Each structure stands twice: as C-alpha cells, then as structure tokens.
Amino acid sequence: MILVGLTGGIGSGKSVVSSQLATHGAVIVDADVIVRDLQRPGQPVFLAIVERFGAEVLAESGHLDRAALASKVFADAEALAALNKIVHPAVGVEMMRRIDAQRNSRRVVVLDVPLLAENPRLGLGGVLVVDLDPQIAVQRLVEQRGLSAQDAQARIAKQASRQQRRAIADWIIDNSGSRLDLARQVGAAWQWMCSLPPAAPDAGRVARSANS
C-alpha cells in the first residue's frame, strides 16, 4: 500500500480532486464521508450528539441537521470541544480500520483529511495539497454553496492558513484555473503518487495526541 495524505481548505476543490483520483484507481479514505456515516440516526456518535446538544439539532426527518449543529458550535469554543470529543475518536478508529484493510495491498490509498495540517499523520508517503487563493475560495463558496461572504471568510479563518498547508506539501495542485487544467494536474499528481514507496506499518496513525 502507498499512503498519501490529501488536504485543502474549504472551497479549494479538494473533493473534486479526490473524486478524480478515485477514477485513476485510488482508494479514498474520506474523513468527511466517515463523519456523515457515523452521524446517521441510531449510530453511537449520533446518539451522543443528540444527548449533548438536544433535539434542536435534528431535522424533521430525524436525521442530524448539520447546519443547526454547526451554528451551535461555530462561535462556542466549549461546545466545539465537546463535539470534537464525541466525533474525532470514532472517526480516527474508522479511518484506521479502512487503512488497515488495504495495508497488504498494492493500492494507492488517499487519506482525505481537511485538517491534515492541524492533525499530522505518521508515515505518509507524501502529502498532496489543493491550493487556492482564499479570496477565490470565498467567491466559490458564495456562488456554489450559497454561503454569505462573511460566513465563508469566518470558516476559512477557522482552518489552517494557506501558508501552513503549503508548508506540509510534497505536491501542490493549483485549482485557480479551469476544470481541464485541474484534470491535467491530477493526472500528474497520480503519476507521482504511484512512484512513492510503500507505507510503513504505522502509517496513517495520528502523529500527536490530538485526534483527527
């Protein structure tokens, strides 16, 4: 197994890059997808969130209202810490389960983690960063996700800076151009990934005490 970390700020287009890498043959271990799976009704993480934050974080369907939950924790450091304490350990366990399932294979496994700069992982063969000027990211978040400019800027400010992400990169994709240009860059990044050495036995584990 070759293990590569993939990260990028909100609005950078990281999910598009992840999807394109999957078409090249990568196995994607997506932290955001795992979070959504663990927050399905009836799951222990779901139940713990409802117990901590109350029924007001539920939609009429009985599913978690992610926007309502975000509004509760976004500006409340104590609430955010409580949510992270519920979610992060469970996500970490599931990510490692999926990585371990591929450990003896010859596949390229992409560890898709938005907060990789904040929570480094051990033994990655390389780190791929999807880079975008924050002002362009704000514009895309407003146009594509319907966020206000103020909300988009606040969310970007909560993450690692552009400079911090670039500092951990072994390969950078510039997503300021066209979709065709992005696809070409992803193809080049895929060739680089395939040339990397196999992962070490502890690859993928959190590099410090904080969970991710």
Secondary structure, DSSP 8 states (H G I E B T S, - for coil): -EEEEEEE-TTS-HHHHHHHHHHHT-EEEEHHHHHHHHTSTTSHHHHHHHHHH-GGGB-TTSSB-HHHHHHHHTT-HHHHHHHHHHHHHHHHHHHHHHHHHHTTS--EEEEE-TTTTTS-BTT-SEEEEEE--HHHHHHHHHHHH---HHHHHHHHHHS--HHHHHHT-SEEEE-SS-HHHHHHHHHHHHHHHHTS----TTTTSBSSSS--
